[in-house]
Amino acid sequence: MDLQAQIEHADFPGEVEVRAFGEAQGRVFRVTGPGERGFEILLTDDAVRLYGEGPTVALVLKRLRERVEEGLPPASAPGEYERQVFVGD
């Protein structure tokens, strides 16, 4: 399953946007909503190697969905959001 299909399958509410983009240590998954609110998770390359891409992406999307349901925190500055990091042990 490709990433966009996984995001669509996670069934996020229509008022939020989920994006993924590369960063030096891995891939960032960001969910943003109205009023400059958002949250992101950095999925490190080490975590993907250790646990596998499918399970880690599914876990990241699940956690993003939970944050949407809890309420997204406001941005600390335009385009800067609270971040968690998923690392390999």
N, C-alpha and C positions, 0 to 999 in steps of 0.2 A: 504494500500500500504506500502510495507516495504521501509526502508531508501534507499537501493541501487536502487530500482525501482524509487523512487522519484528523486534521483540524476540523473539517466539516463534520466528520463522524462524532467528534467530541461535543457537538451541538451547543456551541456557545450562544448566548443571547445575541439578538441582532444589533444591539446598541454598542457592542464591543468589537474590537478588531484584534486579531491575533496575527503576529508576524514572526518570522524567524530570520536571523541573519548571522553570518559568520563573524567571529572575533578571534583574536590570536590564540586564546586558550580553548576554543570550542565554538559552540553555537548558542546564541541568545534567543530565547523565546519570550516575546513581549505581548502582553494583553493591555490594551488601552480602552478607556471608556470616556463618556462625556465629562466635561468639566476638568480636563487636564488631569485625569486620574489614570493610574496604571501600575503594573507590577511586571517584573521580569525574572527569568531564571536562566543562569548561565549553565549549560550542560557541557561539562568539560570533555575533551577528547578521551581522557583517561577513564571517565565513567562509561563512555560508550564502548571502549575497548573491553572493560571489565564486565559490564552487565549486558552488552548488546544494544544495538540501535533501537530495535522495536520496543523492547521493554522500557528503556530509558525515556524515549519520546512519549510513550503512553503515560508514564508516570509524571512527566513534566506537564503534559496537557491536563491531566487529572488535577494536579496541584494548581495550575492556572485557573481552571474551572472553579475549584474550591475558593480561590481568592476572589473571583468575580462574585460568587454567592455570598461571601463574607463582607464584601464591599471593598472596592479598590482604593488604596491609599492615594492621597494627592501627590502630584509630582513635587520633588524638592526644588526643582527649577524646570523651566521649559524643556521637555524631552528627557528629563532625568528622573528615573523611577526607582523605587525600592527594589533591591535585587537579592535573590538567594542564589547560592552556587551548589550545583550537584557535582560532587567530585567522586573519583574512584578511590576506594580504600586501599 
